[in-house]
Amino acid sequence: MWEQIRSNQIRSAVLIIVMAGLLLALGYFLGLYFFDSAIGGLIIAGIVWLFMSLISYFQGDSIMLSMAKARKVGKQEAPRLYNIVEEMMIASGLPKMPDIYIIDDPAPNAFATGRKPENASIAVTTGLLQRLNRDELQGVVAHEIGHIKNRDILFMIIASVMLGSIVMLAWYASRFMLFGSMSGGRRSSSKDSGGGAGQAIILVVGLVLMILAPIAAQMIYFAVSRKREYLADASSALYTRYPEGLASALEKIAAS
C-alpha cells in the first residue's frame, strides 16, 4: 500500500507540473499576441495566479464553510461525531483536533477544509449523520482526516487556482480578441510591417491554447482529484483498520 501511496503522490505532482506548464504556455503566447512580449504575458499570468492563490490560501476555507451554511458544533451538541473525529485524529497522529461543522442538508456528504492540519475543519451533513451507522461514519471521517493528513486540501487549492487562472486568462483573452476584431482594431503596428506569417502562427497557437488549455486543465484537475481520493480511501482503511466501514458508507452515498 505504501508503494501505491508514493506512486499516487508522484503522479499527482507530475500532473500539477503539467497544469503549470499549460498556464505558462497560455501566458507566453497571449503576451506575444497582445503585447509583443512573452515576458509581459507571463507576468500577467503570474499576477492572476498569485492573486487567486492568496484569496484561496487565506480565505478559502471560511468561504467554503460560509457557502455551505455550516455551523460549528462541540462535544455537547454532537457527541457521537465528536468522539469519532477525536478517535481518528489520534489514530492519524494529527497535531490538533479539527473543528467540526454540521450542514443542515438531507444529502449525505462531507468535506474537509484547511490549508494545514493546525487549522483544519471537517463538515458533515445531517443527512450523512442520519443514514450512516457508527462504523460507516468513522470510515467517512477517517477519509476526510486522510485528506488533512496528506495535505490534499492545500494540494487541491494549488490545482484549482491554476485551473481557475487558465480559464480566466482564456476567457478574457478571447473576449478581447473578439472585441478587437469587431471594432476593426489591430493589435499593434508590428502587424502592418512584416512578420505576417509569424504573427499568424502566434495567433493560431494562441487560439488553440485558449480553446484546449481550459479543457486539458479540467481533465488534469479531475485526474489529480481522483488520485487524492484514492489516497484518502487508503488512509481511511489504515486509520480505522476496518475498510468495510467506508465501503458500506460509499455504497449508501452512491445509492442516495
GUVEXSE-286065 format. One record per residue: x, z, y of N, C-alpha, C, CB in turn; residue in three letters. Coordinates in steps of 0.1 Angstrom, whole numbers, padded with zeros to 4 digits, always signed. Glycine has a CB too. Layout:
XZYXZYXZYXZYala/...
//
This chain:
+0008+0000-0012+0000+0000+0000+0009+0000+0013-0009+0012+0000met/+0020+0007+0012+0028+0008+0024+0034-0005+0027+0040+0018+0022trp/+0037-0013+0017+0042-0027+0019+0032-0035+0026+0047-0033+0006glu/+0019-0034+0022+0008-0041+0028+0006-0037+0042-0005-0039+0020gln/+0007-0024+0045+0006-0019+0059+0017-0025+0068+0006-0004+0059ile/+0029-0025+0063+0040-0031+0070+0038-0045+0073+0054-0028+0063arg/+0034-0053+0062+0031-0067+0064+0021-0070+0074+0027-0073+0050ser/+0010-0062+0074-0001-0063+0085+0005-0061+0099-0012-0053+0082asn/+0013-0051+0100+0019-0048+0113+0028-0059+0118+0027-0035+0113gln/+0036-0065+0109+0044-0076+0113+0036-0088+0117+0054-0080+0102ile/+0026-0092+0109+0018-0103+0112+0010-0101+0125+0008-0106+0100arg/+0005-0089+0127-0002-0087+0140+0007-0089+0152-0008-0073+0140ser/+0019-0084+0151+0029-0086+0162+0032-0100+0164+0042-0078+0159ala/+0033-0108+0153+0036-0123+0155+0024-0129+0162+0038-0129+0141val/+0012-0126+0158+0000-0132+0164+0000-0129+0179-0013-0127+0157leu/+0003-0116+0183+0004-0113+0197+0014-0121+0205+0007-0098+0198ile/+0025-0123+0198+0036-0131+0205+0031-0146+0207+0049-0131+0196ile/+0024-0151+0197+0018-0165+0198+0008-0165+0209+0012-0169+0185val/+0000-0155+0211-0010-0154+0222-0003-0154+0235-0020-0142+0220met/+0008-0146+0236+0015-0145+0248+0021-0159+0252+0027-0135+0247ala/+0026-0166+0241+0031-0179+0244+0020-0189+0249+0036-0185+0231gly/+0008-0188+0244-0003-0196+0250-0005-0193+0265-0016-0193+0242leu/-0005-0180+0268-0007-0176+0282+0004-0182+0291-0007-0161+0283leu/+0016-0181+0286+0028-0186+0294+0027-0201+0295+0041-0181+0288leu/+0023-0208+0284+0023-0222+0285+0012-0227+0294+0020-0228+0271ala/+0000-0220+0294-0010-0224+0303-0006-0222+0318-0023-0215+0300leu/+0000-0210+0321+0005-0208+0334+0016-0218+0339+0011-0194+0335gly/+0024-0222+0329+0035-0231+0332+0029-0245+0337+0044-0233+0320tyr/+0020-0250+0329+0015-0264+0332+0005-0263+0344+0008-0270+0320phe/-0002-0253+0346-0011-0252+0357-0002-0250+0370-0020-0240+0356leu/+0009-0243+0369+0018-0242+0380+0024-0256+0384+0029-0233+0377gly/+0028-0264+0374+0033-0277+0377+0022-0286+0384+0037-0284+0364leu/+0010-0285+0379-0001-0293+0384-0005-0289+0399-0013-0293+0375tyr/-0007-0276+0401-0013-0272+0414-0002-0269+0424-0021-0259+0412phe/+0010-0265+0420+0020-0261+0430+0033-0268+0429+0023-0246+0428phe/+0034-0278+0420+0047-0285+0417+0058-0275+0414+0051-0293+0430asp/+0053-0264+0408+0063-0253+0405+0058-0246+0392+0065-0243+0416ser/+0065-0247+0381+0062-0240+0369+0063-0224+0372+0071-0244+0357ala/+0073-0221+0380+0075-0206+0383+0063-0200+0389+0088-0204+0391ile/+0057-0208+0399+0045-0203+0406+0034-0200+0396+0041-0213+0416gly/+0032-0210+0387+0021-0208+0377+0024-0196+0368+0020-0220+0368gly/+0036-0194+0364+0040-0182+0355+0038-0169+0363+0054-0183+0351leu/+0041-0169+0376+0039-0157+0384+0024-0154+0385+0045-0159+0398ile/+0016-0164+0387+0001-0161+0388-0004-0156+0375-0006-0174+0392ile/+0000-0162+0364-0004-0158+0351+0000-0143+0348+0002-0167+0340ala/+0012-0140+0353+0017-0126+0351+0009-0117+0360+0032-0126+0355gly/+0006-0121+0372-0002-0112+0381-0016-0109+0375-0003-0118+0395ile/-0022-0120+0370-0036-0118+0364-0035-0109+0352-0041-0132+0359val/-0025-0111+0343-0023-0103+0332-0020-0088+0335-0011-0108+0323trp/-0011-0086+0345-0008-0072+0349-0020-0065+0355+0003-0073+0360leu/-0028-0072+0364-0040-0066+0370-0050-0061+0359-0046-0076+0380phe/-0053-0071+0350-0062-0067+0339-0057-0056+0330-0066-0080+0331met/-0044-0056+0328-0038-0046+0319-0039-0032+0325-0023-0050+0317ser/-0036-0031+0338-0037-0018+0345-0051-0013+0344-0033-0019+0359leu/-0061-0021+0346-0075-0016+0346-0078-0012+0331-0085-0028+0350ile/-0075-0020+0322-0078-0017+0308-0070-0004+0303-0075-0029+0298ser/-0058-0003+0307-0049+0008+0302-0054+0021+0308-0035+0006+0306tyr/-0058+0022+0321-0061+0034+0327-0076+0037+0327-0056+0035+0341phe/-0085+0027+0326-0099+0029+0327-0107+0023+0316-0104+0023+0340gln/-0100+0017+0306-0108+0010+0296-0116+0019+0287-0098+0003+0287gly/-0111+0031+0284-0119+0040+0275-0131+0045+0282-0110+0051+0270asp/-0129+0050+0295-0141+0055+0302-0151+0044+0305-0136+0061+0315ser/-0147+0032+0307-0156+0021+0309-0164+0018+0297-0149+0008+0314ile/-0158+0018+0285-0165+0016+0273-0175+0027+0269-0154+0014+0261met/-0171+0039+0271-0180+0050+0268-0191+0051+0278-0172+0064+0269leu/-0189+0047+0290-0200+0047+0300-0210+0035+0297-0194+0045+0314ser/-0204+0024+0293-0213+0013+0290-0222+0016+0277-0205+0000+0287met/-0216+0023+0268-0223+0027+0256-0233+0039+0258-0213+0031+0245ala/-0232+0045+0270-0240+0056+0274-0238+0068+0264-0255+0053+0274lys/-0225+0070+0261-0221+0081+0252-0221+0094+0259-0208+0077+0245ala/-0225+0104+0252-0224+0118+0257-0215+0127+0249-0239+0124+0258arg/-0207+0134+0255-0197+0143+0248-0204+0155+0242-0186+0147+0258lys/-0200+0158+0230-0206+0169+0223-0195+0178+0217-0215+0164+0211val/-0199+0191+0215-0189+0200+0209-0194+0205+0196-0188+0212+0219gly/-0187+0215+0191-0190+0220+0177-0204+0226+0176-0180+0231+0173lys/-0209+0232+0186-0222+0238+0185-0233+0227+0184-0225+0247+0197gln/-0231+0216+0191-0241+0206+0191-0241+0197+0179-0239+0197+0204glu/-0229+0194+0173-0228+0186+0162-0218+0192+0152-0224+0171+0166ala/-0222+0203+0145-0212+0210+0137-0206+0201+0125-0218+0222+0131pro/-0215+0194+0118-0210+0186+0107-0200+0175+0112-0222+0179+0100arg/-0204+0168+0122-0195+0158+0127-0182+0164+0132-0202+0150+0139leu/-0183+0175+0139-0171+0181+0145-0161+0185+0133-0175+0194+0153tyr/-0167+0191+0123-0159+0196+0112-0152+0184+0105-0167+0203+0102asn/-0159+0173+0103-0153+0161+0097-0142+0156+0105-0164+0150+0095ile/-0144+0154+0118-0134+0149+0127-0121+0159+0127-0139+0148+0142val/-0124+0171+0126-0113+0181+0126-0105+0180+0113-0118+0195+0127glu/-0112+0178+0102-0106+0176+0089-0097+0164+0089-0116+0175+0077glu/-0102+0153+0094-0095+0140+0093-0083+0141+0104-0104+0129+0096met/-0085+0148+0114-0074+0150+0124-0062+0157+0117-0079+0158+0136met/-0065+0167+0110-0055+0175+0102-0048+0166+0092-0060+0188+0096ile/-0057+0159+0084-0052+0150+0073-0042+0139+0078-0063+0144+0065ala/-0046+0134+0090-0038+0123+0096-0025+0127+0103-0046+0114+0105ser/-0025+0140+0107-0014+0145+0115-0015+0142+0130-0002+0140+0109gly/-0027+0139+0135-0028+0137+0149-0024+0150+0157-0042+0133+0153leu/-0018+0148+0169-0013+0160+0176-0024+0167+0183-0003+0156+0186pro/-0036+0161+0185-0047+0166+0193-0060+0162+0187-0046+0162+0208lys/-0070+0171+0188-0083+0168+0183-0090+0158+0193-0092+0181+0183met/-0095+0147+0187-0101+0137+0196-0114+0142+0202-0104+0124+0188pro/-0117+0138+0214-0131+0141+0219-0141+0134+0211-0131+0137+0235asp/-0153+0140+0210-0164+0135+0202-0176+0131+0211-0168+0145+0191ile/-0181+0119+0209-0192+0114+0216-0203+0110+0207-0188+0103+0226tyr/-0215+0111+0211-0227+0106+0204-0235+0096+0213-0236+0118+0199ile/-0239+0085+0207-0246+0075+0214-0260+0075+0208-0239+0061+0212ile/-0270+0076+0216-0284+0075+0211-0288+0061+0209-0294+0081+0222asp/-0285+0057+0196-0288+0043+0192-0291+0043+0177-0276+0033+0195asp/-0302+0037+0173-0306+0037+0158-0296+0029+0150-0320+0032+0157pro/-0289+0019+0156-0280+0011+0148-0268+0019+0144-0275-0001+0156ala/-0264+0019+0131-0253+0026+0126-0240+0020+0131-0253+0027+0111pro/-0232+0027+0139-0220+0022+0144-0211+0033+0149-0223+0012+0156asn/-0198+0030+0150-0188+0040+0155-0176+0032+0161-0184+0049+0144ala/-0169+0038+0170-0157+0032+0175-0148+0043+0181-0160+0022+0186phe/-0135+0040+0183-0126+0049+0188-0120+0043+0201-0114+0052+0178ala/-0117+0052+0211-0110+0048+0223-0098+0056+0226-0121+0049+0235thr/-0091+0052+0236-0079+0060+0240-0066+0052+0237-0078+0073+0232gly/-0058+0051+0247-0045+0043+0246-0035+0051+0238-0040+0040+0259arg/-0036+0064+0236-0027+0071+0228-0034+0083+0221-0015+0076+0236lys/-0029+0089+0210-0035+0099+0203-0039+0111+0212-0027+0104+0192pro/-0031+0114+0222-0033+0126+0231-0046+0125+0239-0022+0128+0240glu/-0051+0113+0241-0063+0112+0249-0074+0103+0242-0060+0105+0263asn/-0074+0104+0229-0083+0096+0221-0097+0102+0220-0078+0095+0207ala/-0107+0094+0218-0121+0098+0216-0127+0090+0204-0129+0096+0229ser/-0137+0096+0198-0144+0090+0187-0159+0090+0191-0142+0096+0173ile/-0166+0079+0190-0180+0079+0194-0188+0073+0181-0183+0070+0206ala/-0199+0080+0178-0207+0076+0167-0222+0075+0172-0206+0085+0155val/-0230+0067+0166-0244+0066+0170-0252+0076+0162-0249+0051+0168thr/-0264+0079+0167-0273+0087+0160-0278+0081+0147-0285+0091+0169thr/-0279+0067+0147-0283+0060+0135-0273+0062+0124-0284+0045+0138gly/-0260+0063+0127-0249+0065+0117-0251+0079+0112-0235+0062+0123leu/-0253+0089+0120-0254+0102+0116-0266+0104+0106-0255+0112+0128leu/-0277+0097+0109-0289+0099+0101-0288+0092+0088-0301+0093+0109gln/-0281+0081+0087-0281+0073+0075-0270+0077+0064-0279+0058+0078arg/-0259+0082+0069-0248+0085+0060-0247+0099+0055-0235+0081+0067leu/-0243+0101+0043-0241+0115+0038-0227+0119+0042-0242+0115+0022asn/-0223+0131+0038-0210+0136+0044-0198+0128+0039-0208+0151+0039arg/-0197+0124+0027-0186+0116+0022-0185+0103+0029-0187+0114+0007asp/-0196+0096+0031-0197+0083+0038-0193+0085+0053-0210+0077+0037glu/-0198+0095+0059-0194+0098+0073-0179+0101+0075-0203+0109+0079leu/-0174+0108+0065-0160+0112+0065-0152+0099+0064-0157+0121+0054gln/-0156+0089+0056-0149+0077+0054-0148+0069+0067-0155+0068+0043gly/-0160+0069+0074-0161+0061+0087-0152+0068+0098-0175+0060+0092val/-0153+0081+0098-0145+0089+0108-0130+0087+0105-0148+0104+0108val/-0126+0087+0093-0112+0085+0089-0108+0071+0093-0110+0088+0074ala/-0116+0062+0092-0113+0048+0096-0110+0048+0111-0125+0038+0093his/-0118+0054+0119-0116+0055+0133-0103+0063+0137-0128+0061+0141glu/-0101+0073+0129-0089+0081+0131-0077+0072+0128-0089+0094+0122ile/-0078+0064+0118-0068+0054+0114-0064+0045+0126-0072+0046+0102gly/-0075+0040+0133-0072+0032+0145-0064+0040+0155-0085+0027+0151his/-0067+0052+0157-0060+0061+0167-0045+0063+0162-0067+0074+0169ile/-0044+0067+0150-0031+0070+0144-0021+0058+0145-0032+0075+0130lys/-0027+0046+0141-0019+0034+0141-0017+0027+0154-0026+0024+0131asn/-0022+0033+0165-0021+0027+0179-0029+0014+0179-0007+0026+0183arg/-0039+0012+0171-0046+0000+0172-0053-0003+0185-0057-0001+0160asp/-0058+0008+0191-0066+0007+0204-0057+0001+0215-0071+0020+0208ile/-0045+0006+0216-0035+0001+0226-0032-0014+0222-0022+0009+0226leu/-0030-0016+0209-0026-0030+0204-0037-0040+0208-0024-0029+0189phe/-0050-0036+0206-0061-0045+0208-0063-0046+0223-0074-0040+0201met/-0060-0036+0231-0061-0037+0246-0051-0048+0250-0057-0024+0253ile/-0039-0049+0245-0030-0059+0248-0035-0073+0244-0016-0056+0241ile/-0041-0074+0232-0046-0086+0227-0058-0091+0236-0050-0085+0213ala/-0067-0082+0239-0079-0085+0246-0076-0089+0261-0089-0074+0246ser/-0066-0082+0267-0062-0086+0280-0056-0100+0281-0052-0075+0286val/-0047-0103+0271-0042-0116+0270-0053-0127+0268-0032-0117+0259met/-0062-0124+0260-0073-0133+0258-0081-0135+0271-0083-0128+0247leu/-0084-0124+0277-0092-0125+0290-0084-0132+0301-0095-0111+0295gly/-0071-0130+0301-0063-0137+0311-0063-0152+0309-0048-0132+0311ser/-0062-0156+0296-0062-0170+0292-0075-0177+0296-0059-0172+0277ile/-0086-0170+0293-0099-0175+0296-0101-0176+0311-0110-0167+0289val/-0097-0166+0318-0099-0166+0333-0091-0177+0339-0095-0152+0338met/-0078-0179+0335-0070-0189+0341-0076-0203+0338-0056-0188+0336leu/-0080-0205+0326-0085-0218+0322-0098-0221+0329-0088-0219+0307ala/-0107-0211+0331-0120-0213+0338-0118-0217+0352-0128-0200+0336trp/-0110-0209+0359-0108-0211+0374-0100-0224+0376-0100-0200+0380tyr/-0090-0227+0368-0083-0240+0369-0092-0252+0367-0071-0240+0360ala/-0101-0251+0357-0110-0263+0355-0119-0264+0367-0118-0261+0342ser/-0124-0253+0373-0133-0254+0384-0125-0260+0397-0138-0241+0388arg/-0113-0256+0399-0105-0261+0410-0103-0276+0408-0092-0254+0411phe/-0100-0280+0396-0098-0295+0393-0110-0302+0395-0093-0297+0378met/-0122-0297+0390-0134-0304+0392-0138-0305+0407-0146-0296+0385leu/-0136-0294+0414-0139-0294+0429-0130-0304+0436-0137-0280+0435phe/-0117-0304+0432-0108-0314+0439-0112-0328+0436-0094-0311+0434gly/-0116-0331+0424-0119-0345+0421-0132-0349+0427-0121-0347+0405ser/-0142-0340+0429-0154-0343+0435-0153-0345+0450-0165-0332+0433met/-0143-0338+0456-0141-0339+0471-0132-0350+0474-0136-0326+0476ser/-0126-0356+0464-0117-0367+0466-0103-0363+0471-0123-0376+0476gly/-0101-0350+0470-0088-0345+0474-0077-0347+0464-0089-0330+0477gly/-0064-0346+0468-0053-0348+0459-0045-0335+0459-0045-0360+0464arg/-0038-0333+0448-0031-0321+0446-0020-0319+0456-0026-0320+0432arg/-0012-0329+0458-0001-0329+0467+0005-0343+0470+0011-0320+0462ser/+0014-0343+0479+0019-0357+0483+0027-0363+0472+0027-0355+0496ser/+0032-0355+0463+0040-0360+0452+0033-0370+0443+0046-0349+0443ser/+0019-0369+0443+0011-0378+0436+0012-0392+0442-0003-0374+0435lys/+0014-0392+0456+0014-0405+0463+0028-0412+0462+0010-0403+0477asp/+0038-0405+0458+0051-0410+0458+0058-0409+0445+0060-0403+0469ser/+0056-0419+0436+0063-0419+0424+0059-0408+0414+0077-0420+0426gly/+0065-0409+0402+0063-0399+0392+0049-0399+0387+0066-0385+0398gly/+0042-0410+0389+0028-0411+0384+0026-0408+0370+0022-0424+0388gly/+0035-0414+0362+0034-0412+0347+0037-0397+0343+0044-0421+0340ala/+0047-0391+0350+0049-0377+0347+0038-0368+0351+0062-0373+0354gly/+0032-0371+0363+0020-0363+0367+0009-0365+0358+0016-0367+0381gln/+0007-0377+0352-0004-0379+0343-0002-0371+0330-0005-0394+0340ala/+0010-0371+0326+0013-0363+0314+0010-0348+0316+0028-0365+0309ile/+0015-0343+0327+0012-0329+0331-0003-0326+0331+0019-0325+0344ile/-0010-0335+0337-0025-0334+0338-0031-0333+0325-0031-0345+0347leu/-0027-0343+0316-0033-0343+0302-0030-0330+0295-0028-0356+0295val/-0017-0326+0295-0013-0314+0288-0020-0302+0294+0002-0312+0289val/-0022-0301+0307-0029-0290+0313-0043-0290+0309-0028-0291+0328gly/-0050-0302+0309-0064-0302+0304-0066-0298+0290-0069-0316+0306leu/-0057-0303+0281-0057-0299+0267-0056-0284+0266-0046-0306+0259val/-0046-0278+0273-0044-0264+0272-0056-0256+0277-0032-0260+0280leu/-0062-0261+0288-0074-0254+0294-0086-0254+0284-0079-0261+0307met/-0087-0265+0276-0097-0265+0266-0094-0257+0253-0100-0280+0262ile/-0082-0260+0248-0078-0254+0235-0073-0240+0235-0068-0263+0228leu/-0066-0236+0247-0060-0223+0247-0070-0212+0246-0052-0221+0260ala/-0081-0212+0253-0091-0201+0251-0096-0200+0237-0102-0202+0260pro/-0098-0212+0230-0103-0212+0217-0093-0207+0207-0107-0227+0212ile/-0081-0211+0209-0070-0207+0200-0068-0192+0202-0057-0214+0203ala/-0068-0187+0214-0066-0173+0217-0077-0164+0211-0066-0170+0232ala/-0089-0170+0211-0101-0162+0205-0099-0161+0190-0114-0169+0208gln/-0094-0172+0184-0091-0172+0169-0080-0162+0166-0088-0186+0164met/-0070-0162+0174-0059-0152+0172-0064-0138+0173-0047-0155+0182ile/-0072-0136+0184-0078-0122+0186-0086-0118+0174-0087-0122+0198tyr/-0094-0127+0168-0101-0123+0156-0092-0120+0144-0111-0134+0152phe/-0081-0128+0143-0072-0125+0132-0065-0112+0134-0062-0136+0132ala/-0061-0109+0146-0054-0096+0149-0064-0084+0146-0050-0095+0163val/-0077-0086+0150-0087-0076+0148-0089-0073+0133-0100-0079+0155ser/-0090-0084+0126-0093-0083+0111-0081-0075+0105-0094-0097+0105arg/-0069-0079+0108-0058-0072+0102-0057-0057+0105-0045-0079+0106lys/-0061-0054+0118-0061-0039+0121-0072-0032+0114-0063-0038+0137arg/-0084-0039+0112-0095-0033+0104-0090-0030+0090-0107-0042+0104glu/-0083-0039+0084-0078-0037+0070-0069-0025+0070-0071-0049+0065tyr/-0060-0024+0080-0051-0013+0081-0058+0000+0082-0041-0015+0093leu/-0069+0000+0091-0077+0013+0092-0084+0016+0079-0087+0011+0104ala/-0089+0006+0072-0095+0009+0059-0085+0016+0049-0100-0004+0053asp/-0073+0011+0049-0063+0017+0040-0059+0031+0045-0050+0008+0041ala/-0059+0033+0058-0056+0046+0063-0068+0056+0059-0055+0046+0078ser/-0080+0051+0060-0091+0060+0056-0090+0064+0042-0105+0052+0059ser/-0087+0055+0033-0085+0059+0019-0074+0069+0017-0083+0046+0010ala/-0064+0068+0025-0052+0077+0024-0056+0091+0029-0041+0072+0032leu/-0064+0092+0040-0067+0105+0046-0078+0112+0038-0072+0103+0060tyr/-0088+0105+0033-0099+0111+0025-0096+0113+0011-0111+0103+0027thr/-0087+0105+0005-0084+0104-0009-0097+0101-0017-0079+0118-0014arg/-0106+0094-0010-0119+0091-0016-0124+0078-0011-0130+0102-0014tyr/-0118+0066-0015-0122+0053-0010-0136+0050-0011-0113+0042-0016pro/-0143+0055-0021-0157+0052-0024-0166+0056-0012-0162+0059-0036glu/-0162+0066-0004-0170+0071+0007-0171+0060+0017-0164+0083+0013gly/-0160+0054+0021-0160+0044+0031-0167+0031+0026-0146+0040+0036leu/-0164+0028+0013-0171+0016+0007-0186+0017+0007-0166+0014-0007ala/-0191+0029+0004-0205+0031+0004-0211+0031+0018-0209+0045-0003ser/-0204+0036+0028-0208+0036+0042-0209+0021+0047-0199+0044+0050ala/-0199+0013+0043-0199+0000+0048-0210-0009+0042-0185-0007+0044leu/-0213-0005+0029-0225-0012+0023-0238-0009+0030-0226-0008+0008glu/-0240+0004+0034-0252+0008+0041-0252+0001+0055-0252+0023+0043lys/-0240+0001+0062-0240-0005+0075-0243-0020+0074-0226-0003+0082ile/-0237-0027+0064-0239-0041+0063-0254-0044+0060-0230-0046+0052ala/-0260-0035+0053-0274-0038+0049-0284-0035+0060-0278-0030+0037ala/-0280-0028+0070-0289-0024+0081-0292-0035+0090-0283-0012+0089ser/
//
